[in-house]
Amino acid sequence: MALRQLARDASMPAILAGIIATLVSFAGPLVIIFQAASGLPPAQLASWVWAIAMGSGVLGVALSLRYRVPVVVAWSIPGSVLLVSLLPTVDFAVAVGAYLVASAVILLVGLSGLFDRLVAKLPAAIPAAMLAGILFGFATELFVGMKAQPLLVLAMFAGFFVGRRLFPRYAVVLVLLIGIAIALGSGQVRGQLPALQLTAPIWVTPRFDWQAVLNIALPLVVVAITGQFMPGIALLRSSGYHTPAAGPLVAWSAAGSALLAPFGCHGLNLAAVTAALCTGPEAHDDPARRYVAGVSGGVLYLLLGLFAGAVLALFATLPKELIATLAGLALFPTIASALSGAVADPGDRDAALVTFIVSASGMSLFGLGAAFWSLLLGMAAHLLLRHRRATSSSTTAPAQETPMPCSNTPSRDQGSTP
């Protein structure tokens, strides 16, 4: 029945919208995974990409069909960036344990209905500043490569902003094409094109460590809820889709993340930027038929996941400066959004600045990384400043004048008769 309904509702614009959304997701964010897992064996990296692609595909297809809504699921981009600096410092099995803890916490948030209340309590500036700090150090790497490859980096840099002006949703795809064209033209593509073969997932038995929970799991939870699920839900609501409730979408994504964590999945969540390609009128004039875009995008995720090893091998043939530049430029919109959120509330700017500086510093104390300390110190500054303002306003409020007793009888000074 569902397949017959899907066949009736299918249209070429919706199918293409889903395919393009998935290709855009792979053009930039996959490169971040490539860098985060640079110290892992190729087979383990392929298993990681297999897990996040298969999870995104299964959830995207299933949830889109179940709710008749274009649900686009992807892996956590800020979570991937977070892992660039953290994975080299921990054993991968310990990281997998942290993934499971993060997924369990998000699952509880989704099942309990706490999502909206939790988001309302957390000051938006703090997680936004933490994310901006993490991404800031990562994005600067693209300019480091300018010394070794000035033509390549500058051409990709210029192409990105031309694309942002003319067709912003596909700017990253244009950057990738420019980089590949220059690399091919200058003979910088190494090795042969990989053969297509199915990827075999690798099981990693998780190990749990309290430092990894604080360093990895806690920041993953915060950035997933505030940086991924919040804008993902907001996009669906602004596009006119008010069902399902946020809880089931959060819970299903977390459940999928937990099941695939032993194969390397660091977190699945609702997409926002690429999902906009599937929720708007360009997918279909009829909002009730746009769910086809979520299905087609999910199917492509499944195909790319099955051949994850070949996709990664293809990226490995490209110059490292191309990879770094592509990853850095792909993060520009996310950095801009995070910085905007960090300074949006004037009352939280000082606390956000503390969070940003600590997060960008890359510091480590007592075995705990910058992401954890940025959240802790930022929240401490937020609470201290809010308390100080509340105390200051209560002590400086003008005292109310005591009203004079009022009488209907005229006083003696007014010439009354005793």
C-alpha positions in Angstrom: 0.0 0.0 0.0 2.8 2.4 1.0 4.7 1.6 -2.2 1.7 2.2 -4.4 1.0 5.5 -2.7 4.7 6.4 -3.1 4.5 5.6 -6.9 1.4 7.8 -7.3 3.0 10.7 -5.4 6.5 10.5 -7.0 7.6 13.3 -9.2 10.9 14.1 -10.9 11.4 17.4 -9.0 10.9 15.7 -5.6 13.3 12.8 -6.6 15.9 15.2 -7.8 15.6 17.4 -4.7 16.4 14.4 -2.5 19.3 13.3 -4.6 20.8 16.7 -4.7 20.4 17.1 -0.9 22.3 13.9 -0.3 25.0 14.8 -2.7 25.5 18.1 -1.0 25.7 16.3 2.3 28.5 14.1 1.0 30.4 16.9 -0.8 31.5 18.8 2.3 30.6 17.0 5.6 32.1 13.7 4.5 35.5 15.4 4.2 35.3 16.3 7.9 34.8 12.7 8.7 37.8 11.9 6.5 39.9 14.3 8.6 38.5 13.3 12.0 39.4 9.6 11.3 42.8 10.3 9.8 44.5 8.0 12.3 42.2 5.1 11.9 42.8 2.1 9.5 41.0 2.5 6.1 38.7 -0.4 6.9 37.6 1.2 10.2 37.0 4.6 8.4 34.9 2.8 5.7 32.9 1.2 8.5 32.2 4.6 10.1 31.0 6.0 6.8 28.9 2.9 6.1 27.2 3.3 9.5 26.3 7.0 9.2 25.2 6.6 5.6 23.1 3.5 6.2 21.6 5.0 9.3 20.7 8.2 7.5 19.2 6.3 4.6 17.1 3.9 6.7 15.7 6.6 9.0 15.1 9.0 6.1 13.1 6.5 4.1 11.2 5.0 7.1 10.3 8.3 8.8 9.4 10.0 5.5 7.0 7.1 4.6 5.6 6.8 8.1 4.7 10.5 8.6 4.4 11.6 4.9 6.8 14.4 5.7 10.2 15.0 4.0 12.3 13.9 7.0 16.0 14.2 6.1 18.4 12.5 8.5 22.2 13.1 8.4 25.1 12.7 10.7 26.1 15.5 13.1 28.5 17.9 11.4 29.5 19.8 14.5 30.0 16.5 16.2 32.3 15.4 13.4 34.3 18.6 13.9 34.5 18.0 17.6 36.0 14.6 16.9 38.8 16.0 14.7 40.7 17.2 17.8 39.5 14.5 20.3 39.8 11.2 18.4 43.6 11.3 18.2 43.7 11.5 22.1 41.5 8.4 22.9 41.2 4.8 21.9 38.4 4.3 19.3 36.6 1.8 21.5 36.4 4.5 24.3 35.0 6.9 21.7 32.4 4.4 20.7 31.4 4.1 24.4 31.0 7.9 24.5 28.8 7.7 21.4 26.5 5.2 23.1 26.2 7.4 26.2 25.4 10.4 24.1 22.8 8.4 22.1 21.2 7.1 25.3 20.9 10.6 26.7 19.3 12.0 23.6 17.0 9.0 23.4 15.8 9.8 27.0 15.2 13.4 26.0 13.1 12.3 23.0 11.1 9.7 24.8 10.4 11.9 27.9 9.2 14.9 26.0 11.8 17.1 27.6 13.1 18.4 24.3 11.2 21.6 24.1 11.6 22.3 27.9 15.3 21.6 27.8 15.9 23.8 24.8 14.0 26.6 26.6 16.2 26.4 29.7 19.5 26.3 27.9 20.8 29.8 27.0 21.3 29.6 23.2 24.4 31.7 23.2 26.5 29.2 25.1 26.3 26.1 22.8 26.5 28.5 19.8 29.7 30.0 21.1 31.1 26.6 21.9 30.4 25.4 18.4 31.8 28.6 16.8 35.0 28.1 18.8 35.4 24.5 17.7 34.8 25.3 14.1 37.0 28.4 14.1 40.2 26.5 14.6 39.2 23.9 12.1 38.3 26.4 9.4 41.5 28.3 9.6 43.3 25.2 8.2 42.1 26.1 4.7 44.3 29.2 4.8 47.3 27.2 6.0 47.2 25.3 2.7 47.4 28.5 0.7 51.2 28.6 0.9 51.6 25.2 -0.7 48.7 25.4 -3.1 47.9 29.1 -3.7 46.1 28.6 -7.1 44.0 25.6 -5.9 43.0 27.3 -2.6 42.3 30.7 -4.0 40.3 29.3 -6.9 38.1 27.2 -4.6 37.8 30.2 -2.2 36.6 32.5 -5.0 34.3 29.8 -6.4 32.7 29.3 -3.0 31.6 33.0 -2.8 30.5 33.1 -6.4 28.4 30.1 -5.7 27.0 31.7 -2.5 25.9 34.7 -4.6 24.4 32.8 -7.5 23.2 29.5 -6.1 24.0 29.3 -2.4 22.6 25.8 -1.8 25.1 24.3 -4.3 28.1 26.4 -3.6 30.0 23.4 -1.9 29.4 21.3 -5.0 30.9 24.0 -7.2 33.9 24.2 -4.9 34.4 20.4 -5.1 34.2 20.5 -8.9 36.7 23.4 -9.2 39.1 21.7 -6.9 38.9 18.4 -8.8 39.3 20.1 -12.2 42.5 22.0 -11.0 43.9 18.8 -9.4 43.3 16.8 -12.6 44.7 19.6 -14.8 47.9 19.9 -12.7 48.4 16.1 -12.4 47.9 16.1 -8.6 45.4 13.2 -8.5 47.3 10.2 -7.0 46.6 6.6 -7.8 43.9 4.9 -9.8 40.2 5.2 -9.5 38.9 2.7 -6.9 36.9 -0.4 -7.9 33.3 -0.6 -6.7 32.9 -3.2 -4.0 30.6 -3.6 -1.0 31.8 -2.2 2.3 32.0 -4.6 5.2 31.2 -3.0 8.6 33.5 -3.6 11.5 32.2 -4.2 15.0 34.0 -2.3 17.8 33.2 -3.4 21.4 32.6 -0.2 23.4 34.6 0.7 26.5 33.4 3.4 28.9 35.6 6.1 30.4 34.3 9.0 32.5 36.7 11.4 30.9 35.5 10.4 27.5 31.9 10.8 28.6 32.6 14.4 29.7 34.9 15.2 26.8 33.0 13.6 24.0 29.5 12.5 25.0 28.4 15.7 26.8 29.5 18.1 23.9 27.9 15.7 21.4 24.6 15.9 23.2 24.7 19.6 23.4 25.6 20.3 19.8 23.1 17.6 18.6 20.1 19.1 20.5 20.9 22.8 19.9 22.8 22.8 16.7 21.0 20.0 14.8 17.6 19.0 16.2 16.5 22.6 17.0 17.0 24.0 13.5 15.8 20.7 11.9 12.5 20.9 13.8 12.2 24.6 13.2 12.7 24.0 9.4 9.8 21.4 9.4 7.5 23.7 11.3 8.3 26.8 9.2 7.6 24.7 6.1 4.1 23.9 7.4 4.7 20.4 8.9 3.5 20.5 12.5 3.3 16.7 12.9 4.9 14.6 14.1 5.9 16.0 17.4 9.6 16.6 18.0 9.9 13.7 20.5 9.5 10.8 18.1 12.0 12.3 15.6 14.6 12.8 18.3 14.0 9.4 19.8 14.2 7.5 16.5 17.4 9.3 15.5 19.0 8.5 18.8 17.9 4.9 18.7 19.5 4.5 15.2 22.6 6.2 16.5 22.9 3.8 19.4 22.4 0.7 17.2 25.1 1.8 14.8 27.5 3.2 17.3 29.6 0.0 17.6 30.2 0.3 13.8 31.5 3.9 14.2 28.4 6.0 14.0 28.9 9.1 16.2 25.4 10.5 15.9 22.4 10.8 13.6 20.1 13.8 13.7 17.7 15.9 11.6 19.3 17.8 8.8 18.5 21.5 8.4 20.5 23.1 5.6 20.2 20.3 3.1 16.7 19.5 4.3 15.6 22.9 3.0 16.0 21.5 -0.5 13.3 18.9 0.2 10.8 20.9 2.3 10.3 23.8 -0.1 8.2 24.3 -3.2 11.2 23.4 -5.4 10.6 19.8 -4.4 6.9 19.9 -5.3 4.1 22.5 -5.3 2.0 20.2 -3.1 3.5 19.9 0.4 1.8 16.5 0.9 3.9 15.1 -1.9 7.3 16.4 -0.8 8.0 13.4 1.4 9.1 11.7 -1.8 12.3 13.8 -1.6 13.1 12.4 1.8 12.6 8.9 0.4 14.8 9.4 -2.7 17.5 11.1 -0.6 17.5 8.2 1.8 17.8 5.6 -1.0 20.9 7.4 -2.3 22.4 7.4 1.2 21.9 3.6 1.2 23.7 3.2 -2.1 26.6 5.4 -1.0 26.9 3.6 2.3 27.1 0.2 0.6 30.1 1.5 -1.4 31.6 3.7 1.3 35.1 2.2 0.9 35.1 3.2 -2.8 33.9 6.7 -2.0 36.6 7.2 0.6 39.3 5.8 -1.7 38.2 8.3 -4.3 38.7 11.2 -1.8 42.1 9.7 -0.9 43.4 10.3 -4.4 42.9 14.1 -4.0 45.5 16.5 -2.6 45.3 17.1 1.1 45.0 20.9 0.6 41.9 20.3 -1.5 40.3 18.3 1.2 41.2 20.8 3.9 39.9 23.7 1.8 36.7 22.0 0.9 36.0 21.1 4.5 36.8 24.6 5.8 34.6 26.3 3.2 31.7 23.9 3.8 31.7 25.0 7.5 31.5 28.8 6.7 27.6 28.9 6.9 27.6 26.9 10.1 30.3 29.2 11.6 28.4 32.3 10.6 25.2 31.0 12.1 27.0 30.0 15.3 28.6 33.4 15.7 25.3 35.1 15.1 23.6 33.0 17.8 26.5 33.6 20.2 26.1 37.4 20.1 22.4 37.7 19.5 21.5 38.3 23.2 23.5 41.4 24.5 23.0 40.1 28.0 24.9 36.8 27.2 27.7 38.2 25.1 30.3 38.2 27.9 29.5 34.6 28.8 29.5 33.7 25.1 32.9 35.3 24.6 34.3 33.2 27.5 32.8 30.1 25.9 34.2 30.9 22.5 37.7 31.7 23.7 38.0 28.5 25.8 36.6 26.4 23.0 38.9 27.8 20.3 41.9 27.5 22.6 42.0 23.8 22.5 43.1 23.7 26.1 43.0 20.6 28.3 42.9 20.4 32.1 42.6 17.3 34.3 42.2 15.2 31.2 39.1 17.1 30.1 39.1 19.0 26.8 38.2 22.5 25.7 34.6 21.6 24.7 33.8 20.6 28.2 35.5 23.5 29.9 34.0 26.0 27.5 30.5 24.8 28.5 31.3 24.8 32.2 33.0 28.2 32.3 30.5 29.7 29.9 27.5 28.6 32.0 29.3 29.8 35.2 29.8 33.2 33.6 26.2 33.2 32.4 24.8 32.4 35.9 27.1 34.9 37.6 26.2 37.7 35.3 22.5 37.0 35.5 22.7 36.8 39.3 24.6 40.1 39.5 22.1 41.9 37.3 19.2 40.5 39.3 20.8 41.6 42.6 21.8 45.0 41.2 18.3 45.7 39.8 16.7 44.8 43.1 19.0 47.0 45.2 18.8 50.0 43.0 15.1 50.0 42.4 13.6 53.4 43.6 11.8 53.1 47.0 8.1 53.8 46.8 7.0 56.9 48.7 4.8 56.3 51.7 1.4 57.9 50.9 0.3 60.6 53.3 -2.8 59.7 55.3 -5.8 61.1 53.6 -8.8 62.6 55.5 -12.0 64.1 54.4 -11.8 66.6 57.4 -9.9 69.8 56.7 -6.8 70.4 58.9 -6.4 73.2 61.4 -3.9 74.9 59.0 -6.7 75.3 56.6 -8.7 77.4 59.0 -11.1 74.9 60.4 -13.2 75.6 63.5 -12.4 73.4 66.5 
